[in-house]
């Protein structure tokens, strides 16, 4: 069996209305899991943004022609 995941206890401050909606959506006992899931998604988003910036720096910006070609190949639902 693998090692147990290590957790760090943190304290955050949020507006009362946000906290109330969070508790309503997550359930009182699942607030930490809800916030962890949201943070993981945000960190993935941030890393993707870092990659896009790195690629743009290396290859230059995407041209309108490249964007149009990519959109033409994208499947439509």
CORCOR-V82138 format. One record per run of one state. SS is the DSSP state (alpha for helix, beta for strand, coil for the rest). FROM is the first residue (numbers start at 0). TO is the last residue. Records with the same first field share a line. If there is no record, write none. Layout:
# CORCOR-V82138
SS=FROM-TO  FROM-TO
This chain:
# CORCOR-V82138
coil=0-14  26-26  59-62  73-76
alpha=15-25  27-58  63-72
